Amino acid sequence: MAYNEKLANRIREQLADLPNIKEKEMMGGLTFMLNDKMCIGIIKDEMMCRIAPEMQDIVLEKTGCRIMDFTGRPMKGYVMVDDTGMKSQKEFEYWINLCLEFNSKAKSSKKKKN
């Protein structure tokens, strides 16, 4: 198992009522796309959150949150949250809502067909 299936199911339940949700396996994990834009992901046992870049310094102070450096360099607007940062439903929903809020403003990285 390349990613935490229990966490995946927890995210699926939270996103179940939203239209335009797609799941894609990528980066050795699972990514949830909303409106063809990366929104939330799972890499091993951590949740990857795509958030507003201006929120990054604020959320990095929260328990269990660290900057995403998947490629060896920090990625602005992406953070990783381990299980200590989302133990309660309230904490979990905080991260999900942060991702959903930014998704409406995020630019799609979908490649245009020629």
Secondary structure, DSSP 8 states (H G I E B T S, - for coil): --B-HHHHHHHHHHHTT-SSEEEEEETTEEEEEETTEEEEEEEBTEEEEE--GGGHHHHTTSTTEEE--TTSS--TTEEEE-GGGS-SHHHHHHHHHHHHHHHTTS--------
